[in-house]
Amino acid sequence: MTTNYRIFQIDQLKRGQSGMSQLSQIASTGNSPDACIVPQSKIATTTKILQARWTERYAELIETAKIAVIDDEAMNIEVVQGYLEQEGYRNFFRTTDSTKALDLIDTVNPDVVLLDVMMPEVSGLEILAAMRANDRMFHMPVIILTAAAGAE
């Protein structure tokens, strides 16, 4: 008797879609968090285990993620933080002083930096350039934000 096997990627999970429909296509033996081979006959059982593991893993990632928010407008920081808090994020490191941004990033070593472009004294693009020139910050993910209403 021949057993059919499939290779699955855990990172194929997409938030907001039915976990069971996604997990029916994804499986894990627990040996690797990213991929594995599972017999077709074991997909349904593995799906239930994976759904529980993924839910725990995702919740842990959200709870522990460090987010640096740099914007000269405190209200913009409040709005962004409010949206992220609704999704479960809790660890925010903020500054409205662009001259202190690099020190904050260096001290906190965040998982992601949310960075305003247009700020007085030091622009977001200058901060980004300094990050890319720094070996420790070079690969740090940065999301550029701006509240600009018109094209410039």
N, CA and C of each residue as an Amber inpcrd file, in Angstrom:
protein
   456
   0.8430000  -1.1840000   0.0000000   0.0000000   0.0000000   0.0000000
   0.8890000   1.2500000   0.0000000   0.5750000   2.2000000  -0.8350000
   1.3340000   3.4310000  -0.9490000   0.6580000   4.5250000  -0.1320000
   1.4550000   5.2340000   0.6560000   0.9360000   6.3630000   1.4320000
   1.3210000   7.6470000   0.7270000   0.3650000   8.5210000   0.5310000
   0.6420000   9.8230000  -0.0650000   1.0540000  10.7950000   1.0350000
   2.1090000  11.5570000   0.7650000   2.5790000  12.5610000   1.7060000
   2.4750000  13.9320000   1.0680000   2.3690000  14.9310000   1.9150000
   2.3690000  16.3160000   1.4400000   3.2970000  17.1340000   2.3100000
   3.9000000  18.1600000   1.7140000   4.7430000  19.1020000   2.4570000
   3.9340000  20.3690000   2.6770000   3.9480000  20.8840000   3.8960000
   3.1630000  22.0510000   4.2410000   4.0360000  23.1120000   4.8760000
   3.6780000  24.3650000   4.6690000   4.3660000  25.4970000   5.2720000
   3.4400000  26.1190000   6.3040000   3.8980000  26.2250000   7.5460000
   3.0790000  26.8350000   8.5920000   2.8420000  28.3120000   8.3010000
   3.8100000  28.9610000   7.6660000   3.6340000  30.3880000   7.4110000
   2.5850000  30.6800000   6.3460000   1.9260000  29.6550000   5.8250000
   0.8320000  29.8750000   4.8910000  -0.4330000  30.3360000   5.6210000
  -0.4630000  30.1930000   6.9430000  -1.6170000  30.6440000   7.7110000
  -1.8260000  32.1370000   7.5330000  -3.0520000  32.5310000   7.3240000
  -3.3700000  33.9430000   7.1710000  -4.3910000  34.3120000   8.2260000
  -4.0720000  35.3470000   8.9790000  -4.9660000  35.8030000  10.0270000
  -6.2850000  36.2610000   9.4320000  -7.3740000  35.9450000  10.1010000
  -8.6820000  36.3860000   9.6500000  -9.4110000  35.3640000   8.7920000
  -8.7270000  34.3230000   8.3480000  -9.3820000  33.2740000   7.5860000
  -9.6850000  32.1200000   8.5290000 -10.5880000  31.2650000   8.1230000
 -10.9450000  30.1220000   8.9400000  -9.7240000  29.2580000   9.2120000
  -9.4390000  29.0740000  10.4880000  -8.2870000  28.2650000  10.8590000
  -8.4040000  26.8390000  10.3580000  -9.5860000  26.2660000  10.4580000
  -9.7390000  24.8780000  10.0350000  -9.5450000  24.7250000   8.5340000
 -10.0530000  25.6620000   7.7410000  -9.8740000  25.5340000   6.2910000
  -8.4120000  25.6930000   5.9110000  -7.6990000  26.5830000   6.6000000
  -6.2750000  26.7480000   6.3270000  -5.4910000  25.5490000   6.8070000
  -5.8000000  25.1170000   8.0120000  -5.0210000  24.0480000   8.6100000
  -5.2690000  22.6990000   7.9760000  -6.3460000  22.5740000   7.2230000
  -6.5500000  21.3240000   6.5020000  -5.4950000  21.1770000   5.4110000
  -4.8120000  22.2600000   5.0920000  -3.7600000  22.2350000   4.0820000
  -2.3700000  22.3360000   4.7020000  -2.2960000  22.4440000   6.0120000
  -1.0190000  22.6710000   6.6840000  -0.8530000  21.6610000   7.8130000
   0.3310000  21.1310000   7.9900000   0.5340000  20.1650000   9.0730000
   1.9310000  20.2850000   9.6460000   2.0930000  19.7760000  10.8790000
   3.4090000  19.8240000  11.5090000   3.5770000  18.6510000  12.4590000
   4.7500000  18.0640000  12.4830000   5.0510000  16.9920000  13.4320000
   5.5760000  17.5530000  14.7300000   5.8940000  18.8370000  14.7510000
   6.4750000  19.4570000  15.9270000   7.9930000  19.4760000  15.8630000
   8.5860000  18.7730000  14.9080000  10.0440000  18.7620000  14.7730000
  10.5730000  20.0880000  14.2550000   9.7950000  20.7580000  13.4440000
  10.1890000  22.0410000  12.8840000   8.9860000  22.9630000  12.9240000
   9.1500000  24.2100000  13.3360000   8.0040000  25.1190000  13.3740000
   7.5930000  25.5990000  11.9950000   8.3940000  25.3170000  10.9650000
   8.1240000  25.9000000   9.6640000   7.5730000  24.9400000   8.6180000
   8.0030000  23.6960000   8.5890000   7.5520000  22.7920000   7.5450000
   7.7390000  21.3520000   7.9790000   6.9730000  20.4650000   7.3700000
   7.1180000  19.0510000   7.6550000   6.3770000  18.2470000   6.6040000
   6.5200000  16.9300000   6.6800000   5.8120000  16.0250000   5.7830000
   4.8620000  15.2080000   6.6390000   3.6070000  15.1240000   6.2110000
   2.5830000  14.4190000   6.9720000   1.7750000  13.5500000   6.0180000
   1.4820000  12.3060000   6.4140000   0.6320000  11.4710000   5.5630000
  -0.7610000  12.0860000   5.4260000  -1.3470000  11.9390000   4.2560000
  -2.6850000  12.4850000   3.9950000  -3.6840000  12.0170000   5.0560000
  -3.5450000  10.7800000   5.4990000  -4.4960000  10.2210000   6.4550000
  -4.4330000  10.8860000   7.8250000  -3.3600000  11.6060000   8.1190000
  -3.1930000  12.2410000   9.4270000  -3.4670000  13.7460000   9.4060000
  -3.8720000  14.2760000   8.2700000  -4.0810000  15.7250000   8.1390000
  -5.1390000  16.2320000   9.1240000  -6.2750000  15.5640000   9.2190000
  -7.3610000  16.0570000  10.0760000  -6.9220000  16.1290000  11.5360000
  -6.2580000  15.1030000  12.0290000  -5.8010000  15.0870000  13.4160000
  -4.7480000  16.1640000  13.6400000  -3.8090000  16.2560000  12.7170000
  -2.7360000  17.2340000  12.8360000  -3.2880000  18.6480000  12.7730000
  -4.3320000  18.8420000  11.9990000  -4.9690000  20.1470000  11.8570000
  -5.4210000  20.6840000  13.2110000  -6.0570000  19.8680000  14.0000000
  -6.5430000  20.3010000  15.3090000  -5.3880000  20.6820000  16.2330000
  -4.3340000  19.8890000  16.2150000  -3.1610000  20.1840000  17.0450000
  -2.5190000  21.4820000  16.5970000  -2.3700000  21.6290000  15.2800000
  -1.7270000  22.8240000  14.7330000  -2.5110000  24.0840000  15.0250000
  -3.8340000  23.9830000  14.9530000  -4.6490000  25.1610000  15.2160000
  -4.3890000  25.6700000  16.6290000  -4.3230000  24.7800000  17.5960000
  -4.0490000  25.1860000  18.9750000  -2.6450000  25.7640000  19.0960000
  -1.6540000  25.1130000  18.4600000  -0.2780000  25.6150000  18.5210000
  -0.1570000  26.9870000  17.8720000  -0.7850000  27.1580000  16.7260000
  -0.6780000  28.4390000  16.0100000  -1.3190000  29.5510000  16.8130000
  -2.4640000  29.2900000  17.4130000  -3.1480000  30.3000000  18.2130000
  -2.2600000  30.7390000  19.3770000  -1.6300000  29.7850000  20.0490000
  -0.7230000  30.1170000  21.1560000   0.4960000  30.8870000  20.6570000
   1.0560000  30.4410000  19.5440000   2.2630000  31.0850000  18.9940000
   1.9640000  32.5200000  18.5680000   0.8420000  32.7250000  17.8980000
   0.4620000  34.0520000  17.4200000   0.2100000  34.9890000  18.5990000
  -0.5100000  34.5050000  19.5970000  -0.8040000  35.3330000  20.7750000
   0.4850000  35.7160000  21.4920000   1.4110000  34.7760000  21.5950000
   2.6830000  35.0630000  22.2590000   3.4840000  36.1070000  21.4790000
   3.4820000  35.9980000  20.1660000   4.2050000  36.9680000  19.3400000
   3.6330000  38.3710000  19.5140000   2.3270000  38.4750000  19.5480000
   1.6890000  39.7810000  19.7140000   2.0070000  40.3530000  21.0930000
   1.8930000  39.5210000  22.1170000   2.1110000  39.9870000  23.4830000
   3.5450000  40.4280000  23.7390000   4.4950000  39.8330000  23.0520000
   5.8950000  40.1440000  23.3180000   6.5190000  41.1040000  22.3100000
   5.8300000  41.4120000  21.2320000   6.3830000  42.2910000  20.1940000
   6.6670000  43.6810000  20.7610000   7.8550000  44.1970000  20.4470000
   8.2360000  45.5480000  20.8700000   8.1030000  46.4660000  19.6590000
   7.2920000  47.5080000  19.8130000   7.0130000  48.4250000  18.7140000
   7.4630000  49.8250000  19.0920000   8.3620000  50.3890000  18.2920000
   8.7940000  51.7740000  18.4930000   7.9610000  52.6490000  17.5620000
   7.3660000  53.6840000  18.1220000   6.5610000  54.6180000  17.3340000
   7.2030000  55.9940000  17.4750000   7.6020000  56.5580000  16.3300000
   8.2970000  57.8480000  16.3340000   7.5260000  58.8080000  15.4360000
   6.9820000  59.8310000  16.0660000   6.1840000  60.8280000  15.3460000
   6.2060000  62.1040000  16.1680000   6.3240000  63.2470000  15.5160000
   6.3600000  64.5050000  16.2550000   4.9850000  64.9220000  16.7600000
   3.9460000  64.2790000  16.2930000   2.5770000  64.5730000  16.7270000
   2.0890000  63.4770000  17.6760000   1.9060000  63.8360000  18.9370000
   1.4660000  62.8610000  19.9330000   0.1320000  62.2200000  19.5580000
  -0.7500000  62.9840000  18.9290000  -2.0660000  62.4510000  18.5390000
  -1.9110000  61.3200000  17.5220000  -0.9670000  61.4420000  16.5960000
  -0.7350000  60.3790000  15.6160000  -0.2590000  59.1020000  16.3040000
   0.5970000  59.2650000  17.2930000   1.0710000  58.1060000  18.0480000
  -0.1000000  57.4420000  18.7630000  -0.9620000  58.2460000  19.3780000
  -2.1230000  57.7050000  20.0890000  -3.0350000  56.9170000  19.1490000
  -3.2580000  57.4390000  17.9610000  -4.1380000  56.7690000  16.9880000
  -3.5430000  55.4280000  16.5580000  -2.2770000  55.4320000  16.1640000
  -1.6120000  54.1980000  15.7340000  -1.5910000  53.1830000  16.8650000
  -1.2160000  53.6290000  18.0500000  -1.1640000  52.7270000  19.1890000
  -2.5490000  52.1690000  19.5040000  -3.5670000  52.9980000  19.4050000
  -4.9310000  52.5440000  19.6670000  -5.3540000  51.4160000  18.7360000
  -5.0540000  51.5600000  17.4570000  -5.3890000  50.5080000  16.4950000
  -4.6280000  49.2180000  16.8140000  -3.3680000  49.3340000  17.1220000
  -2.5600000  48.1490000  17.4140000  -2.9720000  47.4910000  18.7290000
  -3.3680000  48.2830000  19.7030000  -3.8530000  47.7200000  20.9670000
  -5.1240000  46.9090000  20.7480000  -5.9630000  47.3490000  19.8180000
  -7.1760000  46.5850000  19.5020000  -6.8380000  45.1950000  18.9710000
  -5.6740000  45.0540000  18.3850000  -5.2270000  43.7610000  17.8660000
  -4.4290000  42.9620000  18.8930000  -4.2200000  43.5440000  20.0820000
  -3.5700000  42.8160000  21.1560000  -2.1330000  43.2090000  21.4570000
  -1.5710000  44.1330000  20.6970000  -0.1910000  44.5660000  20.9600000
  -0.1560000  45.4210000  22.2280000   0.9190000  45.2750000  23.0120000
   0.9770000  45.9600000  24.2950000   2.2920000  46.6890000  24.5650000
   3.3690000  46.3510000  23.8980000   4.6880000  46.8950000  24.2190000
   5.0750000  48.0130000  23.2570000   4.7920000  49.2310000  23.6580000
   5.0720000  50.3920000  22.8190000   6.1640000  51.2460000  23.4520000
   7.0350000  51.7310000  22.6050000   8.0990000  52.6340000  23.0120000
   7.9810000  53.8280000  22.0840000   7.7100000  55.0090000  22.6370000
   7.3100000  56.1460000  21.8240000   8.1620000  57.3620000  22.1110000
   8.2730000  58.1870000  21.0700000   8.8750000  59.4980000  21.2740000
   8.3180000  60.4620000  20.2340000   8.1570000  61.7060000  20.6750000
   7.7720000  62.7810000  19.7530000   8.9900000  63.6320000  19.4040000
  10.1200000  63.3150000  19.9800000  11.3610000  64.0640000  19.7570000
  12.2440000  63.2830000  18.7820000  12.2930000  63.7330000  17.5440000
  13.0450000  63.0050000  16.5180000  14.5390000  62.9320000  16.8160000
  15.0550000  63.8610000  17.6240000  16.4810000  63.8250000  17.9660000
  16.8110000  62.6700000  18.9220000  15.7890000  62.1140000  19.5620000
  15.9910000  61.0090000  20.4960000  15.6260000  59.6530000  19.8820000
  15.2010000  59.6550000  18.6380000  14.7120000  58.4340000  17.9930000
  15.7670000  57.3330000  17.9320000  16.9660000  57.6660000  17.4710000
  18.0010000  56.6350000  17.3320000  18.4140000  56.0590000  18.6770000
  18.4710000  56.8970000  19.7020000  18.7900000  56.3920000  21.0430000
  17.6990000  55.4370000  21.5210000  16.4450000  55.7900000  21.2920000
  15.3340000  54.9330000  21.6820000  15.4320000  53.5880000  20.9620000
  15.6480000  53.6340000  19.6670000  15.7280000  52.4030000  18.8730000
  16.9070000  51.5470000  19.3420000  18.0330000  52.1800000  19.5900000
  19.2150000  51.4450000  20.0270000  19.0050000  50.8070000  21.3920000
  18.3660000  51.5120000  22.2920000  18.1280000  51.0160000  23.6450000
  17.0950000  49.8940000  23.6690000  15.9890000  50.0850000  22.9580000
  14.8620000  49.1550000  23.0110000  15.0710000  47.9340000  22.1130000
  15.7520000  48.1290000  20.9800000  15.9030000  47.0740000  19.9730000
  14.5320000  46.4890000  19.6050000  13.6400000  47.3370000  19.0450000
  12.2680000  46.9040000  18.7760000  12.1830000  45.8870000  17.6400000
  11.0480000  45.1980000  17.5880000  10.7810000  44.2500000  16.5100000
  10.3880000  44.9730000  15.2320000   9.8340000  46.1680000  15.3870000
   9.4560000  46.9930000  14.2360000   9.4640000  48.4590000  14.6670000
   9.7700000  49.3300000  13.7130000   9.7620000  50.7720000  13.9580000
   8.6990000  51.3970000  13.0600000   7.7870000  52.1380000  13.6590000
   6.8040000  52.9180000  12.9080000   7.3180000  54.3470000  12.9300000
   7.6210000  54.8860000  11.7600000   8.3930000  56.1170000  11.6600000
   7.7040000  57.1530000  10.7810000   7.4420000  58.3230000  11.3570000
   6.8980000  59.4350000  10.5890000   7.9870000  59.9780000   9.6790000
   7.6040000  60.4460000   8.5140000   8.5750000  60.9850000   7.5550000
   8.8790000  62.4490000   7.8500000   7.8340000  63.2350000   7.9990000
   8.0120000  64.6830000   8.1370000   8.0140000  65.0940000   9.6060000
   9.2150000  65.3450000  10.1150000   9.3770000  65.7970000  11.5000000
  10.3990000  66.9250000  11.5170000  10.2670000  67.8410000  12.4660000
  11.2560000  68.9150000  12.5630000  12.5870000  68.3810000  13.1030000
  13.6190000  69.1040000  12.8590000  14.9740000  68.8020000  13.3190000
  15.5920000  67.6090000  12.5900000  15.0390000  66.3980000  12.7390000
  15.5530000  65.2190000  12.0450000  14.3720000  64.5430000  11.3500000
  14.4490000  64.3980000  10.0380000  13.3320000  63.7930000   9.3090000
  13.3590000  62.2720000   9.4660000  12.2340000  61.6650000   9.1950000
  12.1490000  60.2160000   9.2440000  13.1050000  59.5600000   8.2660000
  13.3070000  60.1710000   7.1030000  14.2340000  59.6120000   6.1190000
  15.6740000  59.6810000   6.6090000  16.0130000  60.7230000   7.3600000
  17.3550000  60.8120000   7.9420000  17.5530000  59.7320000   9.0210000
  16.5080000  59.5100000   9.7940000  16.5670000  58.4610000  10.8150000
  16.7200000  57.1040000  10.1380000  15.9590000  56.8750000   9.0930000
  16.0500000  55.6200000   8.3520000  17.4520000  55.4290000   7.7650000
  18.0080000  56.4620000   7.1900000  19.3630000  56.3780000   6.6250000
  20.3790000  56.0350000   7.7100000  20.2460000  56.6420000   8.8840000
  21.1550000  56.3440000   9.9890000  20.9850000  54.8990000  10.4590000
  19.7600000  54.4110000  10.4620000  19.5140000  53.0200000  10.8440000
  20.1800000  52.0670000   9.8540000  20.0670000  52.3600000   8.5890000
  20.6420000  51.4800000   7.5610000  22.1690000  51.5210000   7.5610000
  22.7400000  52.5690000   8.1280000  24.2000000  52.6810000   8.2250000
  24.7340000  52.0320000   9.5070000  23.8450000  51.6080000  10.3900000
  24.2160000  51.0190000  11.6780000  24.0700000  49.5010000  11.5850000
  25.1390000  48.7690000  11.8810000  25.1120000  47.3050000  11.7760000
  24.0200000  46.6610000  12.6270000  23.7650000  47.1980000  13.7910000
  22.7570000  46.6210000  14.6830000  21.3230000  46.8900000  14.2020000
  21.1090000  48.0210000  13.5490000  19.7600000  48.4160000  13.1230000
  19.4910000  48.1430000  11.6440000  20.4930000  47.7240000  10.9280000
  20.4080000  47.6050000   9.4760000  19.2060000  46.7870000   9.0050000
  18.9630000  45.6490000   9.6240000  17.8960000  44.7540000   9.1680000
  16.5700000  44.9440000   9.9160000  16.4980000  45.9320000  10.7720000
  15.2880000  46.1750000  11.5410000  14.1650000  46.6490000  10.6180000
  12.9850000  46.0150000  10.6900000  11.8730000  46.4500000   9.8300000
  11.3710000  47.8370000  10.2230000  11.1070000  48.6560000   9.2150000
  10.6100000  50.0160000   9.4230000   9.3760000  50.2140000   8.5510000
   8.3350000  50.7480000   9.1490000   7.1370000  51.1300000   8.3990000
   7.0640000  52.6430000   8.4400000   7.0850000  53.2370000   7.2670000
   7.0460000  54.7040000   7.1600000   5.5930000  55.1570000   7.2160000
   5.3350000  56.1240000   8.0930000   3.9970000  56.7060000   8.2480000
   4.0570000  58.1910000   7.9200000   2.9930000  58.7060000   7.4110000
   2.8870000  60.1440000   7.2390000   1.4200000  60.5470000   7.2590000
   1.1820000  61.7330000   7.7560000  -0.1800000  62.2620000   7.7920000
  -0.3500000  63.3290000   6.7230000   0.5610000  63.3850000   5.7650000
   0.5010000  64.3990000   4.7110000  -0.7760000  64.2470000   3.8970000
  -1.4300000  65.3820000   3.6710000  -2.6760000  65.3520000   2.9050000
  -2.4560000  65.5230000   1.4110000  -1.3980000  66.2080000   1.0240000
  -1.1660000  66.4700000  -0.3940000   0.0940000  65.8130000  -0.8940000
   0.2340000  65.7680000  -2.2150000   1.4440000  65.2020000  -2.8180000
   2.5500000  66.2390000  -2.7570000   3.7480000  65.8080000  -2.3870000
   4.8910000  66.7210000  -2.3340000   6.0340000  66.1570000  -3.1110000
